[in-house]
Amino acid sequence: MAFVHRERVGSPFRPSRAKWLRGFAQQLPAIAFLGLLLLLWQSLSWLWGLELWLLPSPLRIVTDGIYAWRNLGLARHTLQTLQEAVLGFLLAVASGLVLALLVDWSEFLRRVIYPLLVVSQTIPIIAIAPLLVLWLGYGIRPKVFVVALVCFFPIVISTTDGLRAADPEWIALLRSMGASRWQVFTKVRFPAALPSFFSGLKVAITYAVIGAVIGEWVGGSAGLAIFMRRAHNAMQFGQEFAGIAVVSLLSIVLFLLVAALERAALPWYFAPRER
């Protein structure tokens, strides 16, 4: 009688759980350092008796933030800013990707447009925002446009550089096999540019919320900038710091979402790095 050895197969969820735990463990030093800073901040507020107008304590910021979220419309202002940031970011992705492809496709367009892109970043957004409000009104459009302007440049530059960083040996191999320019682009150059493209997205998404706040600060009736301005005018500095914390949290959450999308879209890029 033959005996068959059956290997025990683990749960398919264990590798992903182990990967999640490993990623969390890598972030523990940063989390611990942030917790230490907050603990030091709270301790100094108690020991030195810092005035609220000078620097509110973390506990005061949390309590004022919860109160504002429930009673003062902080949730509504947060959703408004989030909407402006996401719409502006999507506009920047669409226009930036198209322009990067055009610049890469034509050397003439590259020589004409690339220097203009660099020059455009020397103009402060805070100086353009009032003009956009004047031209587009006090609605959501000028805020979306400000976000798109802020996010546009890193997407274009990173995508263009990624397209030009494709392996020339692979390109030469496909051309020797009679591949067309479009086939070389879809099989080699564009896939090779995706890591750079997502790097530009991660940089841009961190600017999106800040761009929305700038647009609101110049002219608007809702959003986190309006909430912080009203809190400052009312000398509610704990609420003002709570608004700043929400801005930071929104940027972090959006960055993590883009990073998760990158991992889902590029498993072939991250698999060798995780071995």
C-alpha positions as CSV (number, residue, x, y, z in Angstrom):
1,M,0.0,0.0,0.0
2,A,1.4,3.4,-1.0
3,F,1.2,6.3,1.3
4,V,0.7,9.7,-0.1
5,H,2.3,12.6,1.8
6,R,0.0,15.6,1.9
7,E,1.6,18.9,2.5
8,R,-0.3,21.2,4.7
9,V,-1.3,24.3,2.9
10,G,-1.5,27.5,4.9
11,S,-4.2,30.0,4.7
12,P,-4.0,32.3,1.6
13,F,-4.5,35.3,3.9
14,R,-1.4,34.6,5.9
15,P,1.2,36.0,3.4
16,S,-0.8,39.2,3.0
17,R,-1.2,39.5,6.8
18,A,2.5,39.0,7.3
19,K,3.2,41.6,4.7
20,W,0.9,44.0,6.4
21,L,2.6,43.4,9.7
22,R,6.0,43.8,8.2
23,G,5.0,47.1,6.7
24,F,3.5,48.3,10.0
25,A,6.7,47.3,11.8
26,Q,8.7,49.4,9.4
27,Q,6.6,52.5,10.3
28,L,6.8,51.9,14.1
29,P,9.9,54.2,14.6
30,A,8.1,57.1,12.9
31,I,4.9,56.5,14.9
32,A,6.9,56.2,18.1
33,F,8.8,59.4,17.4
34,L,5.6,61.3,16.6
35,G,4.0,60.0,19.9
36,L,7.1,61.1,21.8
37,L,6.8,64.6,20.3
38,L,3.2,64.8,21.2
39,L,3.9,63.6,24.7
40,L,6.6,66.2,25.1
41,W,4.4,68.9,23.8
42,Q,1.6,68.0,26.2
43,S,4.0,67.8,29.2
44,L,5.5,71.2,28.4
45,S,2.0,72.6,28.2
46,W,1.2,71.3,31.7
47,L,4.6,72.2,33.3
48,W,4.9,75.7,31.8
49,G,1.2,76.6,31.8
50,L,1.3,77.7,28.2
51,E,-1.5,80.1,27.3
52,L,-4.1,79.0,24.8
53,W,-3.3,81.9,22.5
54,L,0.4,81.0,22.5
55,L,0.2,77.2,21.9
56,P,-2.7,75.0,22.7
57,S,-1.9,71.5,24.0
58,P,-2.6,68.4,22.0
59,L,-5.5,67.4,24.3
60,R,-7.1,70.8,23.9
61,I,-6.7,70.6,20.1
62,V,-8.4,67.1,20.1
63,T,-11.3,68.2,22.3
64,D,-11.8,71.4,20.4
65,G,-11.6,69.5,17.1
66,I,-14.2,67.0,18.2
67,Y,-16.5,69.8,19.3
68,A,-16.1,71.6,16.0
69,W,-16.7,68.4,14.1
70,R,-20.0,67.8,15.8
71,N,-21.3,71.4,16.3
72,L,-19.4,73.9,14.1
73,G,-19.4,72.3,10.7
74,L,-15.8,71.1,10.6
75,A,-17.0,67.9,8.8
76,R,-18.7,70.0,6.1
77,H,-15.6,72.1,5.6
78,T,-13.5,69.0,5.4
79,L,-15.6,67.5,2.7
80,Q,-15.5,70.7,0.7
81,T,-11.7,70.9,0.8
82,L,-11.5,67.1,0.0
83,Q,-13.7,67.6,-3.0
84,E,-11.6,70.5,-4.4
85,A,-8.4,68.6,-3.8
86,V,-9.6,65.4,-5.5
87,L,-11.1,67.2,-8.5
88,G,-8.0,69.4,-9.0
89,F,-5.7,66.4,-8.6
90,L,-7.7,64.4,-11.3
91,L,-7.6,67.4,-13.6
92,A,-3.8,67.6,-13.1
93,V,-3.3,63.9,-13.7
94,A,-5.3,64.0,-17.0
95,S,-3.7,67.1,-18.4
96,G,-0.2,66.3,-17.1
97,L,-0.2,62.8,-18.6
98,V,-1.4,64.1,-22.0
99,L,1.2,66.9,-22.0
100,A,4.0,64.5,-20.9
101,L,3.1,62.1,-23.8
102,L,3.1,65.0,-26.3
103,V,6.4,66.3,-25.0
104,D,7.9,62.8,-25.3
105,W,6.4,62.2,-28.7
106,S,7.8,65.3,-30.3
107,E,11.3,66.7,-29.8
108,F,10.1,70.1,-31.1
109,L,7.3,70.2,-28.5
110,R,9.8,69.2,-25.8
111,R,12.1,72.1,-26.7
112,V,9.2,74.6,-26.8
113,I,7.1,73.4,-23.8
114,Y,9.6,72.1,-21.3
115,P,11.3,75.5,-20.6
116,L,7.8,77.1,-20.2
117,L,6.9,74.4,-17.6
118,V,10.0,75.3,-15.6
119,V,9.3,79.0,-15.8
120,S,5.7,78.5,-14.7
121,Q,6.9,77.2,-11.4
122,T,8.7,80.4,-10.6
123,I,5.3,82.3,-10.4
124,P,3.9,82.1,-6.9
125,I,0.5,80.5,-6.7
126,I,-0.6,82.8,-4.0
127,A,-0.3,85.7,-6.5
128,I,-2.3,83.9,-9.2
129,A,-5.1,82.7,-6.9
130,P,-6.8,86.2,-6.6
131,L,-6.8,86.5,-10.4
132,L,-8.4,83.1,-10.7
133,V,-11.2,84.1,-8.3
134,L,-11.7,87.3,-10.3
135,W,-11.9,85.4,-13.6
136,L,-13.8,82.3,-12.4
137,G,-15.9,83.5,-9.5
138,Y,-16.2,82.4,-5.9
139,G,-17.4,78.9,-6.6
140,I,-15.4,75.7,-6.7
141,R,-13.8,76.3,-10.1
142,P,-10.9,78.6,-9.0
143,K,-10.0,76.2,-6.2
144,V,-9.9,73.2,-8.5
145,F,-7.8,75.2,-10.9
146,V,-5.3,76.2,-8.2
147,V,-5.0,72.6,-7.1
148,A,-4.4,71.5,-10.7
149,L,-1.7,74.2,-11.1
150,V,0.0,73.0,-8.0
151,C,-0.1,69.3,-8.9
152,F,0.6,69.6,-12.6
153,F,4.3,70.1,-12.6
154,P,5.6,67.0,-10.7
155,I,3.3,64.8,-12.8
156,V,4.6,66.1,-16.1
157,I,8.2,66.1,-15.2
158,S,8.3,62.7,-13.5
159,T,6.4,61.1,-16.4
160,T,8.5,62.7,-19.1
161,D,11.7,61.6,-17.3
162,G,10.3,58.1,-16.8
163,L,9.5,57.7,-20.5
164,R,13.1,58.7,-21.4
165,A,14.6,56.3,-18.9
166,A,13.4,53.1,-20.6
167,D,16.1,50.5,-21.2
168,P,17.7,51.2,-24.6
169,E,18.6,47.6,-25.1
170,W,14.9,46.5,-24.9
171,I,14.0,49.3,-27.3
172,A,16.7,48.2,-29.8
173,L,15.6,44.6,-29.5
174,L,12.0,45.4,-30.4
175,R,13.1,47.6,-33.3
176,S,15.3,44.8,-34.6
177,M,12.2,42.6,-34.6
178,G,10.3,45.1,-36.7
179,A,8.2,46.7,-33.9
180,S,6.5,50.0,-34.7
181,R,7.0,53.1,-32.6
182,W,3.6,52.5,-31.0
183,Q,4.5,48.9,-30.1
184,V,7.8,50.0,-28.5
185,F,5.9,52.7,-26.5
186,T,3.2,50.3,-25.2
187,K,5.5,47.3,-24.6
188,V,8.6,49.0,-23.1
189,R,8.6,52.7,-22.7
190,F,5.2,53.3,-21.0
191,P,5.5,50.4,-18.6
192,A,9.0,51.5,-17.7
193,A,7.7,55.0,-17.0
194,L,4.9,53.9,-14.6
195,P,7.1,53.9,-11.4
196,S,8.2,57.5,-12.2
197,F,4.6,58.4,-13.0
198,F,3.4,57.2,-9.6
199,S,6.2,58.9,-7.9
200,G,5.0,62.2,-9.4
201,L,1.4,61.3,-8.3
202,K,2.6,60.8,-4.7
203,V,4.4,64.2,-4.7
204,A,1.4,65.9,-6.3
205,I,-1.3,64.5,-4.0
206,T,0.5,65.9,-1.0
207,Y,0.2,69.3,-2.6
208,A,-3.4,68.9,-3.5
209,V,-4.9,69.7,-0.1
210,I,-2.5,72.7,0.4
211,G,-3.5,74.0,-3.0
212,A,-7.2,73.8,-2.1
213,V,-6.6,75.6,1.2
214,I,-4.7,78.4,-0.7
215,G,-7.6,78.8,-3.1
216,E,-10.1,78.9,-0.2
217,W,-8.0,81.4,1.7
218,V,-8.0,83.9,-1.2
219,G,-11.8,83.6,-1.8
220,G,-14.4,81.2,-0.7
221,S,-17.3,80.6,1.6
222,A,-16.6,77.0,2.7
223,G,-13.6,74.8,3.3
224,L,-10.9,74.2,5.9
225,A,-9.2,77.6,5.2
226,I,-12.5,79.4,5.9
227,F,-12.9,77.3,9.1
228,M,-9.4,78.2,10.3
229,R,-9.9,81.9,9.5
230,R,-13.1,82.1,11.4
231,A,-11.6,80.2,14.4
232,H,-8.6,82.6,14.3
233,N,-10.8,85.7,14.2
234,A,-12.8,84.3,17.2
235,M,-9.6,83.6,19.0
236,Q,-10.4,79.9,19.2
237,F,-6.9,78.7,18.6
238,G,-7.5,75.1,19.6
239,Q,-10.1,74.9,16.8
240,E,-7.6,76.6,14.4
241,F,-4.9,74.0,15.2
242,A,-7.6,71.3,14.8
243,G,-8.1,72.6,11.2
244,I,-4.4,72.4,10.6
245,A,-4.4,68.8,11.9
246,V,-7.2,67.9,9.6
247,V,-5.3,69.3,6.6
248,S,-2.3,67.2,7.5
249,L,-4.4,64.1,8.0
250,L,-6.2,64.5,4.6
251,S,-2.8,64.8,2.9
252,I,-1.5,61.7,4.6
253,V,-4.6,59.6,3.8
254,L,-4.6,60.7,0.2
255,F,-0.9,59.9,-0.1
256,L,-1.5,56.4,1.4
257,L,-4.3,55.8,-1.1
258,V,-2.1,56.7,-4.0
259,A,0.7,54.5,-2.6
260,A,-1.8,51.6,-2.3
261,L,-2.9,52.1,-5.9
262,E,0.7,52.1,-7.0
263,R,1.3,48.7,-5.3
264,A,-1.9,47.3,-6.8
265,A,-1.0,48.5,-10.3
266,L,2.7,47.6,-10.3
267,P,3.0,44.2,-8.5
268,W,5.9,43.3,-10.9
269,Y,7.8,46.4,-9.6
270,F,7.5,45.7,-5.9
271,A,7.7,41.9,-5.9
272,P,11.5,41.7,-6.3
273,R,12.0,44.3,-3.6
274,E,10.0,42.4,-1.0
275,R,11.9,39.1,-1.2
